[in-house]
């Protein structure tokens, strides 16, 4: 299918919203992040950027391979455009204790000298300074999907008007083109989708007080999709919107396409056990660039029980919870 033919199709974000596709359990699984400032052309795959040619590309690919659930993002803060130095942020999102650090380099080739994987795995001392403010990443990666450019740019402008410019970065693909405008909040790894300029004030108001706007919530990147589904279900049922109101204590398969997820509400002293099932949707073009329709995977909470928390405290996470 030609680019011109693809451009005549409705925007995937508009189609997704019109058919009422749920945002629940759609956050990309990312536990380790590497953000590299670059004001030039962003190709479809960030590793293919001209600044990463040769040995540097191989080095970064090897770094990502050593870190489970890792993602490289190109970032920038227009209208600054190109800068003489390069800002880099790296870190890890977890259910508790997310950590990020920032540093500046003379140029992109200096990335060759840094072992981010070793630093994040605690094998070497951390580099750079602790990141002391949130990062609000907005996907504006038009080469990846035209929805990201169309909805992302407007979202960036609204965020700039509503908060500190230092917080807001344009980024390459974060996952879920059809949920644009997409916003990822670090260090928590919280994903929001279908964020329009009119939603920004309420979303930021909640975020500044440590709460999640559940109407736009896609999930937390540190969790597998079944856990994301269970967490959002419990939050909606209980009104628990604080970042850390729930803690994952166990997750296990309960059949081929089902899981049992246990979440501890510490203040209430109860455990919520949720059964999540996999459902497969009808075939659709899932992105604006897609040439073959595919079936989206949905994770749906189908049962919910509550019990008093075990006196010995939460159990360790167990079992294969899938992607």
C-alpha positions as CSV (number, residue, x, y, z in Angstrom):
1,X,0.0,0.0,0.0
2,X,1.4,3.4,-1.0
3,X,2.0,6.3,1.3
4,X,-0.6,8.3,-0.5
5,X,-3.2,5.5,-0.1
6,X,-2.3,5.3,3.6
7,X,-2.8,9.0,4.0
8,X,-6.4,8.7,2.8
9,X,-7.4,6.3,5.6
10,X,-8.9,7.8,8.8
11,X,-6.5,8.5,11.6
12,X,-6.0,5.4,13.7
13,X,-6.6,7.5,16.9
14,X,-9.9,8.7,15.7
15,X,-11.0,5.2,14.7
16,X,-9.9,3.8,18.0
17,X,-11.8,6.4,20.0
18,X,-14.9,6.1,17.8
19,X,-15.2,2.4,18.4
20,X,-14.8,2.9,22.1
21,X,-11.5,1.0,22.5
22,X,-10.5,0.9,26.1
23,X,-7.2,2.5,27.3
24,X,-6.9,0.0,30.1
25,X,-3.8,-2.2,30.1
26,X,-2.1,-0.7,27.1
27,X,1.0,0.9,28.6
28,X,4.2,-0.3,27.0
29,X,6.2,-2.6,29.2
30,X,9.3,-0.5,29.9
31,X,11.5,-1.0,33.0
32,X,14.7,0.7,31.8
33,X,14.9,4.0,30.0
34,X,17.6,5.8,28.0
35,X,16.6,9.3,26.8
36,X,19.0,11.0,24.5
37,X,18.5,14.6,23.3
38,X,18.6,15.1,19.6
39,X,17.0,18.0,17.6
40,X,17.6,16.5,14.2
41,X,15.6,14.1,12.1
42,X,14.0,11.2,13.9
43,X,13.9,8.0,11.8
44,X,11.3,5.3,12.3
45,X,13.7,3.4,14.6
46,X,15.7,5.7,17.0
47,X,18.8,3.5,16.7
48,X,18.8,4.4,13.0
49,X,19.4,8.1,13.7
50,X,22.5,9.4,11.8
51,X,24.2,10.4,15.1
52,X,24.3,6.7,16.1
53,X,26.0,5.4,13.0
54,X,28.7,2.8,13.3
55,X,30.1,1.7,16.6
56,X,27.8,3.9,18.6
57,X,24.7,2.1,17.2
58,X,26.1,-1.3,18.1
59,X,27.1,0.0,21.6
60,X,23.6,1.3,22.4
61,X,21.9,-1.9,21.0
62,X,24.1,-3.9,23.3
63,X,23.2,-1.7,26.3
64,X,19.5,-2.2,25.6
65,X,19.9,-5.9,25.2
66,X,21.5,-6.2,28.6
67,X,18.6,-4.5,30.3
68,X,15.2,-6.3,30.3
69,X,12.2,-4.3,29.0
70,X,14.4,-1.4,27.9
71,X,13.7,1.5,25.5
72,X,15.7,4.2,23.9
73,X,13.9,7.5,23.2
74,X,15.1,10.5,21.3
75,X,13.9,13.7,23.0
76,X,14.0,17.4,22.5
77,X,12.6,20.6,23.9
78,X,11.6,22.9,21.1
79,X,11.9,25.8,20.4
80,X,15.5,25.2,21.5
81,X,16.3,22.9,18.6
82,X,19.9,21.9,18.3
83,X,22.2,22.5,21.3
84,X,26.0,22.5,21.7
85,X,25.8,19.9,24.4
86,X,23.7,16.7,24.7
87,X,21.4,16.0,27.7
88,X,20.9,12.4,28.6
89,X,18.5,10.9,31.2
90,X,18.5,7.3,32.2
91,X,16.8,5.3,34.8
92,X,14.5,2.5,35.9
93,X,10.8,2.4,36.8
94,X,9.6,-0.1,39.4
95,X,6.5,-0.7,41.5
96,X,8.4,1.2,44.2
97,X,11.7,3.1,44.2
98,X,12.0,4.4,40.6
99,X,15.2,6.2,40.1
100,X,16.6,8.4,37.3
101,X,19.7,10.4,36.7
102,X,20.7,13.1,34.3
103,X,24.0,14.2,32.7
104,X,25.3,16.4,29.9
105,X,27.8,15.3,27.2
106,X,30.0,17.3,24.9
107,X,28.6,15.3,21.9
108,X,26.8,12.1,21.0
109,X,29.9,10.0,20.4
110,X,30.6,10.4,24.1
111,X,27.9,7.8,24.7
112,X,30.4,5.2,23.7
113,X,32.2,5.7,26.9
114,X,29.2,5.1,29.2
115,X,28.0,1.7,30.4
116,X,24.4,2.6,31.3
117,X,23.5,-1.1,31.8
118,X,26.2,-1.6,34.4
119,X,25.1,1.6,36.3
120,X,21.5,0.6,36.3
121,X,22.3,-3.0,37.5
122,X,24.4,-1.6,40.3
123,X,27.6,-3.0,38.9
124,X,29.3,0.4,38.7
125,X,28.8,3.7,40.5
126,X,25.9,5.8,39.1
127,X,26.7,8.5,36.6
128,X,25.3,12.0,36.6
129,X,23.1,13.7,39.1
130,X,19.7,12.5,40.4
131,X,16.8,13.9,38.4
132,X,15.1,16.3,40.8
133,X,11.9,17.0,38.8
134,X,9.4,15.0,36.8
135,X,9.7,14.5,33.1
136,X,6.5,14.6,31.0
137,X,7.2,12.8,27.7
138,X,4.9,13.5,24.8
139,X,5.2,11.3,21.7
140,X,5.4,13.6,18.7
141,X,7.1,11.0,16.4
142,X,5.4,11.8,13.1
143,X,7.6,9.5,11.1
144,X,6.3,6.6,13.2
145,X,2.6,7.7,13.0
146,X,0.8,10.8,11.9
147,X,-1.5,10.7,14.9
148,X,1.6,11.2,17.1
149,X,2.5,14.4,15.3
150,X,-1.0,15.8,15.1
151,X,-2.1,15.2,18.7
152,X,1.3,15.3,20.3
153,X,2.2,18.8,19.2
154,X,-1.0,20.3,20.6
155,X,-0.5,18.4,23.8
156,X,3.0,19.8,24.2
157,X,1.8,23.3,23.8
158,X,-0.8,22.8,26.4
159,X,1.7,21.3,28.9
160,X,4.1,24.1,28.3
161,X,1.4,26.6,29.2
162,X,0.4,24.6,32.3
163,X,3.7,23.7,34.0
164,X,7.5,24.2,34.0
165,X,9.1,24.0,30.6
166,X,11.9,21.9,32.1
167,X,9.4,19.2,32.7
168,X,8.1,18.8,29.2
169,X,10.0,16.9,26.4
170,X,8.9,15.8,23.0
171,X,9.9,12.1,22.5
172,X,10.0,9.4,19.9
173,X,7.7,6.5,19.9
174,X,6.4,5.5,23.4
175,X,3.9,2.8,22.2
176,X,0.2,2.9,21.3
177,X,0.0,5.3,18.3
178,X,-3.8,4.9,18.2
179,X,-4.1,6.3,21.7
180,X,-2.5,9.7,20.8
181,X,-2.0,12.2,22.4
182,X,0.2,10.0,24.5
183,X,1.9,11.2,27.7
184,X,4.4,9.3,29.9
185,X,5.2,10.7,33.3
186,X,8.6,9.8,34.8
187,X,9.9,8.7,37.2
188,X,6.7,6.8,38.0
189,X,6.3,5.3,34.5
190,X,2.7,6.3,34.3
191,X,1.1,6.2,30.8
192,X,-1.9,8.4,29.8
193,X,-3.7,8.3,26.4
194,X,-6.1,10.4,24.4
195,X,-4.9,13.5,26.3
196,X,-6.2,16.6,24.6
197,X,-5.3,20.1,25.6
198,X,-8.5,20.5,27.5
199,X,-7.6,17.6,29.7
200,X,-4.2,19.0,30.8
201,X,-5.3,21.2,33.7
202,X,-7.1,18.4,35.5
203,X,-4.4,15.8,34.7
204,X,-1.6,18.0,36.0
205,X,-3.6,19.0,39.1
206,X,-3.9,15.4,40.0
207,X,-0.3,14.5,39.1
208,X,1.2,17.3,41.3
209,X,-0.6,15.8,44.3
210,X,0.5,12.3,43.6
211,X,-2.7,11.1,42.0
212,X,-3.6,9.5,38.7
213,X,-6.3,10.8,36.3
214,X,-8.0,7.5,35.9
215,X,-10.1,8.7,32.9
216,X,-6.9,8.9,30.7
217,X,-4.8,6.2,32.5
218,X,-3.3,3.4,30.3
219,X,-1.2,1.8,33.0
220,X,2.3,1.8,34.6
221,X,5.2,0.7,32.4
222,X,6.7,-1.5,35.1
223,X,3.8,-3.9,35.1
224,X,2.8,-6.6,32.6
225,X,-0.6,-6.1,30.9
226,X,-2.6,-8.5,33.1
227,X,-1.3,-6.5,36.2
228,X,-2.2,-3.2,34.5
229,X,-5.7,-4.5,33.9
230,X,-6.1,-5.6,37.5
231,X,-4.7,-2.4,38.9
232,X,-7.0,-0.1,37.0
233,X,-10.0,-2.2,37.8
234,X,-9.3,-2.0,41.5
235,X,-8.6,1.8,41.3
236,X,-11.9,2.4,39.6
237,X,-13.8,0.2,42.0
238,X,-12.3,1.8,45.1
239,X,-11.4,5.3,44.1
240,X,-7.7,4.7,45.0
241,X,-6.0,7.1,42.7
242,X,-2.7,7.7,44.6
243,X,0.5,6.6,42.8
244,X,1.3,4.2,45.6
245,X,-2.1,3.3,47.0
246,X,-1.7,-0.2,45.6
247,X,1.2,-2.6,45.7
248,X,1.7,-5.7,43.5
249,X,2.3,-8.7,45.7
250,X,1.6,-11.7,43.5
251,X,0.6,-12.6,40.0
252,X,0.3,-16.0,38.4
253,X,-1.3,-17.7,35.4
254,X,-4.7,-19.2,36.0
255,X,-5.1,-21.1,32.7
256,X,-3.8,-20.5,29.2
257,X,-5.3,-17.0,28.8
258,X,-6.1,-15.9,32.4
259,X,-4.2,-14.6,35.4
260,X,-4.7,-14.1,39.1
261,X,-3.3,-10.8,40.4
262,X,-3.0,-9.8,44.0
263,X,-2.7,-6.1,44.9
264,X,-2.3,-4.8,48.5
265,X,-4.1,-1.7,49.6
266,X,-1.8,-0.9,52.5
267,X,-3.8,1.8,54.2
268,X,-6.9,-0.3,54.2
269,X,-5.0,-3.5,55.2
270,X,-6.7,-5.6,52.5
271,X,-5.6,-7.6,49.4
272,X,-7.6,-7.3,46.2
273,X,-7.4,-10.5,44.1
274,X,-8.5,-10.0,40.5
275,X,-8.9,-12.5,37.7
276,X,-7.9,-11.2,34.4
277,X,-8.7,-12.8,31.0
278,X,-7.3,-12.2,27.6
279,X,-9.8,-11.2,24.9
280,X,-9.0,-10.7,21.2
281,X,-10.7,-8.0,19.3
282,X,-11.9,-7.9,15.7
283,X,-9.3,-7.2,13.0
284,X,-8.4,-3.6,12.6
285,X,-5.6,-1.4,11.2
286,X,-3.9,-0.7,14.5
287,X,-1.8,2.2,13.3
288,X,-1.9,4.7,10.5
289,X,1.0,3.0,8.7
290,X,-0.4,-0.6,9.1
291,X,-0.9,-2.4,5.8
292,X,-2.3,-5.6,7.4
293,X,-5.2,-5.6,9.8
294,X,-4.5,-7.3,13.2
295,X,-6.4,-8.3,16.3
296,X,-5.7,-6.2,19.3
297,X,-5.2,-8.1,22.6
298,X,-7.4,-6.9,25.5
299,X,-6.9,-7.8,29.2
300,X,-10.2,-7.7,31.1
301,X,-10.9,-8.1,34.8
302,X,-13.6,-10.7,35.2
303,X,-13.6,-11.4,39.0
304,X,-12.6,-9.5,42.1
305,X,-12.3,-10.7,45.7
306,X,-11.2,-8.8,48.8
307,X,-9.6,-10.3,51.9
308,X,-7.7,-9.1,54.9
309,X,-4.0,-8.8,54.3
310,X,-1.8,-11.7,55.6
311,X,-0.3,-11.0,58.9
312,X,3.1,-11.9,57.7
313,X,3.0,-9.2,55.0
314,X,2.9,-9.3,51.2
315,X,4.3,-12.3,49.4
316,X,6.9,-12.1,46.6
317,X,5.8,-11.7,43.0
318,X,5.5,-15.2,41.5
319,X,4.7,-16.9,38.3
320,X,4.8,-16.0,34.6
321,X,2.5,-13.1,34.0
322,X,3.2,-12.8,30.4
323,X,4.2,-9.6,28.5
